Each structure stands twice: as structure tokens, then as C-alpha cells.
Amino acid sequence: MSGLSLGLIALAITMTLLVLRVHIGITMLIGGAACFLAVNAGDFSSLLFTLNNLAYSRLSNYDLAVIPLFVLMGQFATHGGLSRSIFRCAAAFVGHWKGGLGMSAIGACAGFGAICGSSLATAATMSHVALPELRRHNYSGRLATATVAAGGTLGILIPPSVPLIIYAVLTQESIAKLFVAAVIPGILAAIGYMIVLRIMVTRDSASADTVAKASAAERLKAFVNVLPVIGVFVVVIVGIYGGWANPTEAASIGAAACGILAVIQGGMRWEGIRTSLLGTAETTAMIFLVLLGADLLNSGLALTQMPTELADWVKNSGMAPMLVLLAILITYLILGCVMDSLAMILLTIPIFYPMIMGLDFFGLDESSKSIWFGILALMVVEIGLITPPLGMNLFIVQRAAADVPFTETAKGVLPFLASDILRIILLALFPGICLWLLTL
């Protein structure tokens, strides 16, 4: 049996286990083990030797220390009530516009995502902060839940972003450059969602009320309250890209700053600190298990030569590069309906990345092409969070708005999905949008 066939069988086993709801980390460990045993005729010694080396090299990797630190930063922001000050600031400036309170929720999601790095945490937190206000001002159930679910996706697009860190680890790309490249697409995403919301409210004015315009003093107070949060984002992102600190050092500073802000501004006490530390430990353990499974699966696939054979086949097939990219993006859209974001990145990047790097796109160099594809992949993964039937953000928001049928929320996100697709097309055709800041 050819290596390509063995690799495809291993992927089929992995996908089958995922459908059966087996944990993604265990699933990839099984898929990788199947590759090793098939190639080495059932010899367990090579499998155990490889697994031992992979576990040590992965868990002793200094670069991965940034993950628990950014997770802790997000935990402090979540449990410390920082989201309320961000939402109130956004509402003070745009809440009086038509659909302004919904725009405030989207803006707050973007701001919270800048110190959180997790879309699920952003959606869960803003569901408790923004949903009650939206419903109190007569936003329809469909519009309110869809707005928060879509806004929550900004948590992984606006840096710092845990999925971007994972992509950087898998591809040996610069975390700092990926963070900077994600800034403009993140801003475009937030603006696109606001435009969609404005159109929806204009078409159906009964679906949302407006709020009274805040006074200049109220705006100033709201802005002053959110300045420390802005400071954390600037220190982390500018510190990383400016070379003042490496990603781990910047994440340490951000986590400490968020912890202090959570205690001073949010009133977080020992119970909140304990919950944040436990949540960080659980999330980090899950991520590292998944990474270990991905390492074994990727090593097994490399042993079969499947990624290399696929990349060579695509390169020699004569297919237009943009057609290959389109096929990959459509595959991501389909997978997003049934898989979570981390699973999609870990399963597909080792296969799709060599294909993309072997093709010519607009004359981009290797690094620029790698960063551009990483941002595109992240944006499509982001869509998966609100794509029915298994969009995780939809379920999270649903728990906070039990009176709104799931089908209503799913229908409500469709216009936001249209905005996402338009943005992906724009960035696919004009890579300079995400690469521009890197040239400054």
C-alpha cells in the first residue's frame, strides 16, 4: 500500500473518531499511532521511542510558555469584570446611534478579545454583559444573540490569539509578525459586523431601540476607565513587535497587569483568582494534550510521505494557485460546520501548508506567503465558530439566552457570515491588507 493511501486511511480514522465525539487529542494520538504501526509492520518500539521524544521536545519548548500566560491573562480579564468597562465605554460613544448598542457589543467583543485571546471566553463573557442590555432595549432575540455570537469570534482574530500562536508553532513562523498582520483584518471584521448590524436595524426598525446620548462627562469617565485595558494591549502588542520583549515576556506583563486591574477595578478576590488559576491549568493541559496528539499524527503522516506527495501533486497538476486556495478555503468552511477551531488548525495545517508554500501567489516571498495564509486560515476558522450546526459560539450564547430558539440565532448569524465571506475574498485577492503594517 502506498504512503498516500496509508495517510488517507489514518485521516479517515481520525475523522471517524471525531464524529464519534472522541476527544481531539486522543483522536490524533490514535491516528498517529496507526500510521507508525502500519509503516513499521506493527513494531511498537519505534512508536514508543517517537512518542517519548515528542513529549519531551514539545513540553520543554520555551516558546509554548506563552500559551498559559495568555490564557491566564484572558482568565483574569473574564473573572475580573474588565468586559463591563469596555462595553460601557463603547456604549457611551456609539450607543445613541441606530443599532448603536449592538455596535457597542461588537466593539466590546473586539476590545475584550484584545486582552483575552479566546473567542469562546469572549462570547461567554459578553453574553452576560451585553445580552441583558440588548434585550432591555428591545433588541429582538434573533438580533441580540446573533450579534454577540458573531462579535465573539473577534476573540481569536484580534491579537493576542491562541490559535495564531499554535499556527506559529506548527509553521515556525514569527508570533510577533502574525499578531501585527491580524490587526487590520480584525478591525475590518469589527467594522463589517457593525455595518451588517446597521443594515439589519435600518430594514427592521422595530427590532431594536436606541439609547439616550451620553454626556461629555460620561464619555470622558468611560474612556478613562478603559485606558488601563488599552494600555495592556499596547504594551503586549507593541512590546512584542517593537522588540522590547519577546512574546513570553510580554504575555507575563499582560497577565500581571490584567490580574492587578481585575483586583482594583473588577473587585476580583481570592475565589476569582483561584478560579482563574484552575481554568488556566485545565485549558493549558487540554491544549498541550492536543498539541502532543498533533505532533504524533503529523510525524506519522510525514512517515507516510502523504503531505509531501500531495504538495508535489498539486504543484505539478497545473492547477491555478488561486483555485487551490479556493478549494482549501471551501474545505475549511465545510469542516467548520462540524469541528472546533483548534482541531481544524492542528489537523489541516500540516497538510495544506506545504501545498500553499509550493505555489506562487502574487510574487510573495516565503515569509509573507506564510503569514498571509495564516491570517486567511484563521478567518475561515473564525467562521466555523458561528456556522450551524456545531458553531461553538452559538451554543455558548444559547445558554445565556434560553428563551431564544437555537434556530433563530442560527438564522440571525447568516448576514454576519456574508460579511465574513466578503472579507475573506478581499484579503485573498489583496494580501497587502494584512501585510501592510509589517512594511512600516
C-alpha positions as a LaTeX table, in Angstrom:
\begin{tabular}{lrrr}
\hline
Residue & $x$ (\AA) & $y$ (\AA) & $z$ (\AA) \\
\hline
Met1 & 0.00 & 0.00 & 0.00 \\
Ser2 & 1.33 & 3.45 & $-0.90$ \\
Gly3 & 2.21 & 6.08 & 1.69 \\
Leu4 & $-0.51$ & 8.32 & 0.33 \\
Ser5 & $-3.11$ & 5.61 & 0.90 \\
Leu6 & $-1.85$ & 4.97 & 4.44 \\
Gly7 & $-2.01$ & 8.68 & 5.25 \\
Leu8 & $-5.54$ & 8.99 & 3.91 \\
Ile9 & $-6.63$ & 5.95 & 5.93 \\
Ala10 & $-5.13$ & 7.48 & 9.09 \\
Leu11 & $-7.01$ & 10.72 & 8.42 \\
Ala12 & $-10.20$ & 8.76 & 7.84 \\
Ile13 & $-9.74$ & 7.02 & 11.20 \\
Thr14 & $-9.16$ & 10.39 & 12.85 \\
Met15 & $-12.27$ & 11.95 & 11.31 \\
Thr16 & $-14.39$ & 8.94 & 12.25 \\
Leu17 & $-13.32$ & 9.17 & 15.88 \\
Leu18 & $-14.09$ & 12.89 & 15.87 \\
Val19 & $-17.59$ & 12.19 & 14.59 \\
Leu20 & $-17.97$ & 9.71 & 17.48 \\
Arg21 & $-17.09$ & 12.60 & 19.84 \\
Val22 & $-13.73$ & 11.20 & 20.99 \\
His23 & $-11.50$ & 13.97 & 22.37 \\
Ile24 & $-9.43$ & 15.60 & 19.63 \\
Gly25 & $-6.12$ & 14.96 & 21.43 \\
Ile26 & $-6.82$ & 11.25 & 21.90 \\
Thr27 & $-8.14$ & 11.04 & 18.34 \\
Met28 & $-4.91$ & 12.37 & 16.84 \\
Leu29 & $-2.80$ & 10.15 & 19.10 \\
Ile30 & $-4.68$ & 7.12 & 17.76 \\
Gly31 & $-4.39$ & 8.32 & 14.14 \\
Gly32 & $-0.65$ & 8.95 & 14.51 \\
Ala33 & $-0.11$ & 5.59 & 16.21 \\
Ala34 & $-1.96$ & 3.86 & 13.37 \\
Cys35 & 0.44 & 5.46 & 10.85 \\
Phe36 & 3.52 & 4.32 & 12.76 \\
Leu37 & 2.28 & 0.77 & 13.22 \\
Ala38 & 1.25 & 0.46 & 9.57 \\
Val39 & 4.56 & 1.76 & 8.21 \\
Asn40 & 6.69 & $-0.25$ & 10.65 \\
Ala41 & 4.72 & $-3.50$ & 10.41 \\
Gly42 & 3.30 & $-3.33$ & 13.91 \\
Asp43 & 6.62 & $-2.54$ & 15.67 \\
Phe44 & 5.69 & $-0.75$ & 18.91 \\
Ser45 & 9.27 & 0.16 & 19.81 \\
Ser46 & 9.57 & 2.90 & 17.16 \\
Leu47 & 6.17 & 4.29 & 18.17 \\
Leu48 & 7.07 & 4.45 & 21.87 \\
Phe49 & 10.50 & 5.93 & 21.12 \\
Thr50 & 8.96 & 8.65 & 18.94 \\
Leu51 & 6.21 & 9.42 & 21.45 \\
Asn52 & 8.78 & 9.74 & 24.23 \\
Asn53 & 10.89 & 12.18 & 22.22 \\
Leu54 & 7.89 & 14.16 & 21.03 \\
Ala55 & 6.53 & 14.57 & 24.56 \\
Tyr56 & 9.86 & 15.85 & 25.86 \\
Ser57 & 10.58 & 18.20 & 22.94 \\
Arg58 & 7.07 & 19.64 & 22.95 \\
Leu59 & 6.63 & 20.14 & 26.70 \\
Ser60 & 10.14 & 21.56 & 27.15 \\
Asn61 & 9.67 & 24.11 & 24.37 \\
Tyr62 & 10.18 & 27.57 & 25.87 \\
Asp63 & 8.09 & 29.25 & 23.17 \\
Leu64 & 4.99 & 27.41 & 24.37 \\
Ala65 & 5.20 & 29.10 & 27.77 \\
Val66 & 3.36 & 31.97 & 26.11 \\
Ile67 & 0.16 & 29.89 & 25.87 \\
Pro68 & $-0.64$ & 29.50 & 29.60 \\
Leu69 & 0.33 & 33.13 & 30.17 \\
Phe70 & $-2.09$ & 34.44 & 27.54 \\
Val71 & $-4.74$ & 32.02 & 28.83 \\
Leu72 & $-4.21$ & 33.37 & 32.36 \\
Met73 & $-4.45$ & 36.90 & 31.00 \\
Gly74 & $-7.81$ & 36.03 & 29.49 \\
Gln75 & $-8.98$ & 34.33 & 32.69 \\
Phe76 & $-8.19$ & 37.42 & 34.76 \\
Ala77 & $-9.99$ & 39.61 & 32.22 \\
Thr78 & $-13.02$ & 37.29 & 32.25 \\
His79 & $-13.37$ & 36.87 & 36.01 \\
Gly80 & $-12.25$ & 40.39 & 36.87 \\
Gly81 & $-15.15$ & 42.17 & 35.18 \\
Leu82 & $-12.98$ & 44.13 & 32.72 \\
Ser83 & $-15.52$ & 43.43 & 29.99 \\
Arg84 & $-18.09$ & 45.73 & 31.63 \\
Ser85 & $-15.87$ & 48.80 & 31.46 \\
Ile86 & $-15.13$ & 48.10 & 27.78 \\
Phe87 & $-18.83$ & 47.70 & 26.95 \\
Arg88 & $-19.81$ & 50.85 & 28.86 \\
Cys89 & $-17.13$ & 52.85 & 27.06 \\
Ala90 & $-18.31$ & 51.67 & 23.65 \\
Ala91 & $-21.95$ & 52.36 & 24.58 \\
Ala92 & $-21.08$ & 55.87 & 25.76 \\
Phe93 & $-19.69$ & 56.79 & 22.35 \\
Val94 & $-21.96$ & 54.96 & 19.86 \\
Gly95 & $-24.91$ & 53.70 & 21.91 \\
His96 & $-27.20$ & 56.50 & 20.72 \\
Trp97 & $-26.80$ & 55.56 & 17.04 \\
Lys98 & $-29.37$ & 53.39 & 15.34 \\
Gly99 & $-28.27$ & 49.90 & 16.33 \\
Gly100 & $-25.60$ & 51.56 & 18.45 \\
Leu101 & $-25.98$ & 49.30 & 21.47 \\
Gly102 & $-25.39$ & 46.26 & 19.27 \\
Met103 & $-22.37$ & 48.02 & 17.75 \\
Ser104 & $-21.18$ & 48.65 & 21.30 \\
Ala105 & $-21.40$ & 44.91 & 21.97 \\
Ile106 & $-19.31$ & 44.19 & 18.85 \\
Gly107 & $-16.79$ & 46.87 & 19.81 \\
Ala108 & $-16.63$ & 45.48 & 23.34 \\
Cys109 & $-16.02$ & 41.98 & 21.93 \\
Ala110 & $-13.14$ & 43.39 & 19.88 \\
Gly111 & $-11.70$ & 45.21 & 22.89 \\
Phe112 & $-12.10$ & 42.21 & 25.17 \\
Gly113 & $-10.57$ & 39.94 & 22.53 \\
Ala114 & $-7.50$ & 42.18 & 22.58 \\
Ile115 & $-6.77$ & 41.08 & 26.15 \\
Cys116 & $-8.35$ & 37.63 & 26.10 \\
Gly117 & $-7.26$ & 35.65 & 23.02 \\
Ser118 & $-10.21$ & 33.24 & 23.12 \\
Ser119 & $-13.43$ & 33.52 & 21.15 \\
Leu120 & $-15.28$ & 31.14 & 23.44 \\
Ala121 & $-14.36$ & 33.19 & 26.51 \\
Thr122 & $-15.27$ & 36.41 & 24.68 \\
Ala123 & $-18.68$ & 35.06 & 23.65 \\
Ala124 & $-19.38$ & 33.67 & 27.13 \\
Thr125 & $-18.36$ & 36.87 & 28.91 \\
Met126 & $-20.15$ & 39.28 & 26.59 \\
Ser127 & $-23.28$ & 37.12 & 26.72 \\
His128 & $-23.60$ & 38.01 & 30.40 \\
Val129 & $-22.55$ & 41.64 & 29.93 \\
Ala130 & $-24.22$ & 42.72 & 26.69 \\
Leu131 & $-27.23$ & 40.42 & 26.20 \\
Pro132 & $-29.23$ & 41.77 & 29.18 \\
Glu133 & $-28.72$ & 45.34 & 27.94 \\
Leu134 & $-29.68$ & 44.47 & 24.37 \\
Arg135 & $-32.85$ & 42.71 & 25.49 \\
Arg136 & $-33.71$ & 45.55 & 27.87 \\
His137 & $-33.66$ & 47.94 & 24.90 \\
Asn138 & $-35.99$ & 45.67 & 22.91 \\
Tyr139 & $-33.47$ & 44.06 & 20.59 \\
Ser140 & $-35.15$ & 41.02 & 19.09 \\
Gly141 & $-33.91$ & 37.68 & 20.40 \\
Arg142 & $-32.52$ & 36.75 & 16.98 \\
Leu143 & $-30.63$ & 40.02 & 16.54 \\
Ala144 & $-29.26$ & 40.15 & 20.10 \\
Thr145 & $-27.91$ & 36.60 & 20.22 \\
Ala146 & $-26.54$ & 36.70 & 16.67 \\
Thr147 & $-24.72$ & 39.97 & 17.40 \\
Val148 & $-22.99$ & 38.59 & 20.47 \\
Ala149 & $-22.19$ & 35.26 & 18.80 \\
Ala150 & $-20.65$ & 36.98 & 15.77 \\
Gly151 & $-18.83$ & 39.57 & 17.88 \\
Gly152 & $-17.38$ & 36.77 & 19.98 \\
Thr153 & $-15.43$ & 35.45 & 17.00 \\
Leu154 & $-13.24$ & 38.56 & 17.22 \\
Gly155 & $-11.63$ & 36.96 & 20.28 \\
Ile156 & $-9.32$ & 34.80 & 18.14 \\
Leu157 & $-8.85$ & 37.23 & 15.27 \\
Ile158 & $-7.71$ & 40.29 & 17.20 \\
Pro159 & $-4.33$ & 39.58 & 18.83 \\
Pro160 & $-3.23$ & 38.14 & 21.14 \\
Ser161 & $-4.72$ & 34.96 & 19.70 \\
Val162 & $-4.06$ & 31.43 & 20.95 \\
Pro163 & $-4.85$ & 29.82 & 17.53 \\
Leu164 & $-2.32$ & 32.17 & 15.90 \\
Ile165 & 0.28 & 31.04 & 18.42 \\
Ile166 & $-0.49$ & 27.41 & 17.55 \\
Tyr167 & $-0.15$ & 28.23 & 13.83 \\
Ala168 & 3.19 & 29.91 & 14.53 \\
Val169 & 4.42 & 26.84 & 16.41 \\
Leu170 & 3.32 & 24.46 & 13.63 \\
Thr171 & 4.88 & 26.51 & 10.83 \\
Gln172 & 7.87 & 28.01 & 12.69 \\
Glu173 & 6.54 & 31.47 & 11.85 \\
Ser174 & 7.07 & 34.64 & 13.90 \\
Ile175 & 4.37 & 35.16 & 16.54 \\
Ala176 & 5.03 & 38.90 & 16.53 \\
Lys177 & 4.54 & 39.23 & 12.76 \\
Leu178 & 1.36 & 37.15 & 12.85 \\
Phe179 & $-0.07$ & 39.31 & 15.64 \\
Val180 & 0.65 & 42.51 & 13.73 \\
Ala181 & $-0.74$ & 41.07 & 10.47 \\
Ala182 & $-4.02$ & 40.21 & 12.24 \\
Val183 & $-4.69$ & 43.77 & 13.43 \\
Ile184 & $-6.16$ & 45.23 & 10.21 \\
Pro185 & $-8.25$ & 42.11 & 9.38 \\
Gly186 & $-9.58$ & 42.22 & 12.95 \\
Ile187 & $-10.56$ & 45.87 & 12.61 \\
Leu188 & $-12.18$ & 45.15 & 9.23 \\
Ala189 & $-14.14$ & 42.29 & 10.81 \\
Ala190 & $-15.49$ & 44.53 & 13.56 \\
Ile191 & $-16.42$ & 47.28 & 11.08 \\
Gly192 & $-18.07$ & 44.74 & 8.76 \\
Tyr193 & $-20.20$ & 43.37 & 11.60 \\
Met194 & $-21.25$ & 46.89 & 12.59 \\
Ile195 & $-22.26$ & 47.68 & 9.02 \\
Val196 & $-24.32$ & 44.47 & 8.83 \\
Leu197 & $-26.00$ & 45.33 & 12.13 \\
Arg198 & $-26.81$ & 48.84 & 10.94 \\
Ile199 & $-28.37$ & 47.48 & 7.74 \\
Met200 & $-30.44$ & 44.94 & 9.69 \\
Val201 & $-31.73$ & 47.55 & 12.14 \\
Thr202 & $-32.49$ & 50.01 & 9.32 \\
Arg203 & $-34.53$ & 47.37 & 7.48 \\
Asp204 & $-36.45$ & 46.46 & 10.64 \\
Ser205 & $-36.51$ & 49.43 & 13.00 \\
Ala206 & $-38.77$ & 47.55 & 15.42 \\
Ser207 & $-36.02$ & 45.04 & 16.16 \\
Ala208 & $-34.03$ & 47.47 & 18.34 \\
Asp209 & $-34.45$ & 50.66 & 20.37 \\
Thr210 & $-31.93$ & 53.48 & 20.69 \\
Val211 & $-30.49$ & 54.77 & 23.95 \\
Ala212 & $-30.02$ & 58.31 & 25.20 \\
Lys213 & $-26.85$ & 60.09 & 24.13 \\
Ala214 & $-24.19$ & 60.13 & 26.83 \\
Ser215 & $-22.91$ & 63.49 & 28.06 \\
Ala216 & $-19.34$ & 64.62 & 27.50 \\
Ala217 & $-18.57$ & 63.97 & 31.17 \\
Glu218 & $-19.95$ & 60.43 & 30.96 \\
Arg219 & $-17.90$ & 59.73 & 27.86 \\
Leu220 & $-14.74$ & 61.03 & 29.48 \\
Lys221 & $-15.31$ & 58.91 & 32.58 \\
Ala222 & $-15.98$ & 55.79 & 30.48 \\
Phe223 & $-12.84$ & 56.41 & 28.42 \\
Val224 & $-10.66$ & 56.94 & 31.50 \\
Asn225 & $-11.95$ & 53.66 & 32.98 \\
Val226 & $-10.92$ & 51.72 & 29.89 \\
Leu227 & $-7.49$ & 53.35 & 29.46 \\
Pro228 & $-5.69$ & 50.67 & 31.53 \\
Val229 & $-7.12$ & 47.97 & 29.27 \\
Ile230 & $-5.90$ & 49.85 & 26.20 \\
Gly231 & $-2.53$ & 50.18 & 27.88 \\
Val232 & $-2.28$ & 46.41 & 28.38 \\
Phe233 & $-2.98$ & 45.78 & 24.69 \\
Val234 & $-0.45$ & 48.39 & 23.56 \\
Val235 & 2.26 & 47.10 & 25.89 \\
Val236 & 1.75 & 43.50 & 24.77 \\
Ile237 & 1.48 & 44.02 & 21.00 \\
Val238 & 3.86 & 46.97 & 20.60 \\
Gly239 & 6.26 & 45.37 & 23.06 \\
Ile240 & 6.41 & 42.16 & 21.04 \\
Tyr241 & 6.72 & 43.75 & 17.61 \\
Gly242 & 8.95 & 46.59 & 18.78 \\
Gly243 & 11.46 & 44.14 & 20.19 \\
Trp244 & 11.15 & 45.43 & 23.77 \\
Ala245 & 10.04 & 41.99 & 24.93 \\
Asn246 & 9.68 & 38.51 & 23.48 \\
Pro247 & 6.15 & 37.01 & 23.38 \\
Thr248 & 6.60 & 35.16 & 26.69 \\
Glu249 & 7.82 & 38.28 & 28.50 \\
Ala250 & 5.03 & 40.40 & 27.01 \\
Ala251 & 2.44 & 37.79 & 27.99 \\
Ser252 & 3.82 & 37.76 & 31.54 \\
Ile253 & 3.48 & 41.54 & 31.76 \\
Gly254 & $-0.04$ & 41.37 & 30.28 \\
Ala255 & $-1.17$ & 38.63 & 32.68 \\
Ala256 & 0.20 & 40.52 & 35.70 \\
Ala257 & $-1.39$ & 43.78 & 34.55 \\
Cys258 & $-4.78$ & 42.13 & 33.93 \\
Gly259 & $-4.60$ & 40.49 & 37.36 \\
Ile260 & $-3.93$ & 43.84 & 39.05 \\
Leu261 & $-6.71$ & 45.54 & 37.06 \\
Ala262 & $-9.12$ & 42.72 & 37.90 \\
Val263 & $-8.45$ & 43.19 & 41.62 \\
Ile264 & $-8.56$ & 47.01 & 41.60 \\
Gln265 & $-11.28$ & 47.72 & 39.02 \\
Gly266 & $-13.25$ & 44.49 & 38.92 \\
Gly267 & $-13.18$ & 43.65 & 42.59 \\
Met268 & $-11.78$ & 40.17 & 41.99 \\
Arg269 & $-10.95$ & 38.36 & 45.23 \\
Trp270 & $-9.30$ & 35.05 & 46.22 \\
Glu271 & $-12.11$ & 32.95 & 44.82 \\
Gly272 & $-11.79$ & 34.67 & 41.44 \\
Ile273 & $-8.01$ & 34.22 & 41.49 \\
Arg274 & $-8.41$ & 30.54 & 42.35 \\
Thr275 & $-10.96$ & 30.07 & 39.56 \\
Ser276 & $-8.67$ & 31.83 & 37.08 \\
Leu277 & $-5.67$ & 29.67 & 38.01 \\
Leu278 & $-7.67$ & 26.44 & 37.80 \\
Gly279 & $-9.21$ & 27.49 & 34.48 \\
Thr280 & $-5.75$ & 28.28 & 33.12 \\
Ala281 & $-4.40$ & 24.90 & 34.23 \\
Glu282 & $-7.30$ & 22.99 & 32.69 \\
Thr283 & $-7.19$ & 24.90 & 29.39 \\
Thr284 & $-3.39$ & 24.62 & 29.13 \\
Ala285 & $-3.48$ & 20.89 & 29.84 \\
Met286 & $-6.09$ & 20.41 & 27.13 \\
Ile287 & $-4.10$ & 22.46 & 24.60 \\
Phe288 & $-0.86$ & 20.62 & 25.34 \\
Leu289 & $-2.57$ & 17.22 & 25.05 \\
Val290 & $-3.94$ & 18.28 & 21.67 \\
Leu291 & $-0.50$ & 19.54 & 20.61 \\
Leu292 & 1.09 & 16.23 & 21.60 \\
Gly293 & $-1.55$ & 14.33 & 19.62 \\
Ala294 & $-0.98$ & 16.64 & 16.64 \\
Asp295 & 2.77 & 16.06 & 16.84 \\
Leu296 & 2.34 & 12.28 & 16.72 \\
Leu297 & $-0.21$ & 12.49 & 13.88 \\
Asn298 & 1.99 & 14.86 & 11.89 \\
Ser299 & 5.04 & 12.62 & 12.44 \\
Gly300 & 3.03 & 9.61 & 11.31 \\
Leu301 & 1.79 & 11.41 & 8.21 \\
Ala302 & 5.33 & 12.58 & 7.45 \\
Leu303 & 6.46 & 8.97 & 7.72 \\
Thr304 & 3.93 & 8.01 & 5.05 \\
Gln305 & 5.08 & 10.96 & 2.89 \\
Met306 & 1.44 & 11.91 & 2.32 \\
Pro307 & 1.80 & 15.71 & 2.82 \\
Thr308 & 4.84 & 15.80 & 0.52 \\
Glu309 & 3.15 & 13.69 & $-2.15$ \\
Leu310 & 0.01 & 15.84 & $-2.03$ \\
Ala311 & 2.06 & 19.04 & $-2.25$ \\
Asp312 & 4.01 & 17.69 & $-5.24$ \\
Trp313 & 0.81 & 16.53 & $-6.92$ \\
Val314 & $-0.79$ & 19.96 & $-6.52$ \\
Lys315 & 2.36 & 21.72 & $-7.69$ \\
Asn316 & 2.63 & 19.55 & $-10.81$ \\
Ser317 & $-1.07$ & 19.40 & $-11.60$ \\
Gly318 & $-1.10$ & 22.71 & $-13.42$ \\
Met319 & $-3.99$ & 23.99 & $-11.30$ \\
Ala320 & $-4.12$ & 27.74 & $-10.83$ \\
Pro321 & $-2.82$ & 28.73 & $-7.36$ \\
Met322 & $-5.99$ & 30.70 & $-6.57$ \\
Leu323 & $-8.10$ & 27.64 & $-7.46$ \\
Val324 & $-6.10$ & 25.56 & $-4.97$ \\
Leu325 & $-6.55$ & 28.27 & $-2.33$ \\
Leu326 & $-10.29$ & 28.38 & $-3.05$ \\
Ala327 & $-10.57$ & 24.61 & $-2.62$ \\
Ile328 & $-8.72$ & 24.82 & 0.72 \\
Leu329 & $-10.92$ & 27.65 & 1.99 \\
Ile330 & $-14.09$ & 25.79 & 0.98 \\
Thr331 & $-12.77$ & 22.72 & 2.81 \\
Tyr332 & $-12.31$ & 24.87 & 5.91 \\
Leu333 & $-15.87$ & 26.18 & 5.58 \\
Ile334 & $-17.23$ & 22.64 & 5.42 \\
Leu335 & $-15.11$ & 21.43 & 8.34 \\
Gly336 & $-16.19$ & 24.44 & 10.36 \\
Cys337 & $-19.73$ & 23.08 & 10.41 \\
Val338 & $-18.65$ & 20.00 & 12.39 \\
Met339 & $-15.26$ & 20.75 & 14.04 \\
Asp340 & $-13.87$ & 23.25 & 16.54 \\
Ser341 & $-11.21$ & 25.78 & 15.60 \\
Leu342 & $-8.22$ & 24.19 & 17.33 \\
Ala343 & $-8.95$ & 20.80 & 15.76 \\
Met344 & $-9.18$ & 22.33 & 12.29 \\
Ile345 & $-5.83$ & 24.10 & 12.60 \\
Leu346 & $-3.97$ & 21.13 & 14.01 \\
Leu347 & $-5.41$ & 18.64 & 11.51 \\
Thr348 & $-5.18$ & 20.68 & 8.34 \\
Ile349 & $-2.17$ & 23.00 & 8.55 \\
Pro350 & 0.42 & 20.17 & 8.22 \\
Ile351 & $-1.37$ & 19.08 & 5.02 \\
Phe352 & $-2.40$ & 22.39 & 3.45 \\
Tyr353 & 0.64 & 24.46 & 4.41 \\
Pro354 & 3.13 & 22.59 & 2.15 \\
Met355 & 0.66 & 22.94 & $-0.74$ \\
Ile356 & 0.44 & 26.71 & $-0.32$ \\
Met357 & 4.16 & 27.19 & 0.18 \\
Gly358 & 4.86 & 25.29 & $-3.06$ \\
Leu359 & 2.75 & 27.68 & $-5.16$ \\
Asp360 & 3.26 & 31.25 & $-6.30$ \\
Phe361 & 0.80 & 33.88 & $-5.06$ \\
Phe362 & 1.29 & 37.43 & $-6.34$ \\
Gly363 & 5.08 & 37.00 & $-6.16$ \\
Leu364 & 5.06 & 36.89 & $-2.34$ \\
Asp365 & 8.19 & 35.70 & $-0.58$ \\
Glu366 & 8.08 & 32.65 & 1.70 \\
Ser367 & 7.53 & 34.56 & 4.95 \\
Ser368 & 4.86 & 36.88 & 3.55 \\
Lys369 & 3.02 & 33.95 & 1.98 \\
Ser370 & 3.13 & 32.02 & 5.26 \\
Ile371 & 1.74 & 34.97 & 7.25 \\
Trp372 & $-0.95$ & 35.73 & 4.65 \\
Phe373 & $-2.16$ & 32.14 & 4.59 \\
Gly374 & $-2.14$ & 32.02 & 8.40 \\
Ile375 & $-4.46$ & 35.02 & 8.60 \\
Leu376 & $-6.75$ & 33.60 & 5.90 \\
Ala377 & $-6.90$ & 30.23 & 7.68 \\
Leu378 & $-7.65$ & 31.94 & 10.98 \\
Met379 & $-10.50$ & 33.93 & 9.44 \\
Val380 & $-12.11$ & 30.81 & 7.98 \\
Val381 & $-11.68$ & 29.03 & 11.31 \\
Glu382 & $-13.39$ & 32.04 & 12.89 \\
Ile383 & $-16.40$ & 31.48 & 10.61 \\
Gly384 & $-16.64$ & 27.92 & 11.92 \\
Leu385 & $-17.44$ & 29.28 & 15.38 \\
Ile386 & $-20.79$ & 30.60 & 14.16 \\
Thr387 & $-21.54$ & 28.10 & 11.40 \\
Pro388 & $-24.53$ & 25.83 & 12.15 \\
Pro389 & $-24.98$ & 23.14 & 13.29 \\
Leu390 & $-21.92$ & 22.95 & 15.57 \\
Gly391 & $-20.73$ & 26.56 & 15.82 \\
Met392 & $-19.48$ & 26.72 & 19.41 \\
Asn393 & $-20.33$ & 30.40 & 19.88 \\
Leu394 & $-23.96$ & 29.66 & 19.01 \\
Phe395 & $-24.22$ & 27.14 & 21.85 \\
Ile396 & $-22.47$ & 29.44 & 24.33 \\
Val397 & $-24.80$ & 32.34 & 23.61 \\
Gln398 & $-27.76$ & 29.97 & 23.63 \\
Arg399 & $-27.02$ & 29.01 & 27.24 \\
Ala400 & $-27.27$ & 32.68 & 28.24 \\
Ala401 & $-30.48$ & 33.27 & 26.25 \\
Ala402 & $-32.51$ & 30.12 & 26.79 \\
Asp403 & $-35.71$ & 31.87 & 25.70 \\
Val404 & $-34.37$ & 32.32 & 22.15 \\
Pro405 & $-34.65$ & 29.20 & 19.96 \\
Phe406 & $-31.36$ & 27.94 & 18.56 \\
Thr407 & $-32.75$ & 28.13 & 15.03 \\
Glu408 & $-33.41$ & 31.85 & 15.48 \\
Thr409 & $-29.81$ & 32.51 & 16.50 \\
Ala410 & $-28.56$ & 30.39 & 13.58 \\
Lys411 & $-30.69$ & 32.39 & 11.14 \\
Gly412 & $-29.55$ & 35.66 & 12.70 \\
Val413 & $-25.86$ & 35.00 & 12.07 \\
Leu414 & $-26.29$ & 34.45 & 8.31 \\
Pro415 & $-25.82$ & 38.16 & 7.41 \\
Phe416 & $-22.68$ & 38.23 & 9.58 \\
Leu417 & $-21.40$ & 35.15 & 7.73 \\
Ala418 & $-21.91$ & 37.02 & 4.46 \\
Ser419 & $-19.71$ & 39.80 & 5.83 \\
Asp420 & $-17.05$ & 37.24 & 6.77 \\
Ile421 & $-17.02$ & 35.71 & 3.30 \\
Leu422 & $-16.69$ & 39.12 & 1.63 \\
Arg423 & $-13.76$ & 39.95 & 3.92 \\
Ile424 & $-12.03$ & 36.66 & 3.11 \\
Ile425 & $-12.40$ & 37.30 & $-0.62$ \\
Leu426 & $-10.95$ & 40.79 & $-0.14$ \\
Leu427 & $-7.90$ & 39.55 & 1.75 \\
Ala428 & $-7.38$ & 36.61 & $-0.61$ \\
Leu429 & $-7.21$ & 38.99 & $-3.59$ \\
Phe430 & $-5.24$ & 41.73 & $-1.82$ \\
Pro431 & $-2.64$ & 40.22 & 0.57 \\
Gly432 & $-1.23$ & 43.68 & 1.21 \\
Ile433 & $-4.15$ & 44.43 & 3.50 \\
Cys434 & $-2.76$ & 42.17 & 6.20 \\
Leu435 & 0.93 & 42.62 & 5.26 \\
Trp436 & 0.94 & 46.42 & 5.12 \\
Leu437 & 1.74 & 47.02 & 8.80 \\
Leu438 & 4.72 & 44.68 & 8.52 \\
Thr439 & 6.32 & 47.02 & 5.96 \\
Leu440 & 6.24 & 50.08 & 8.23 \\
\hline
\end{tabular}
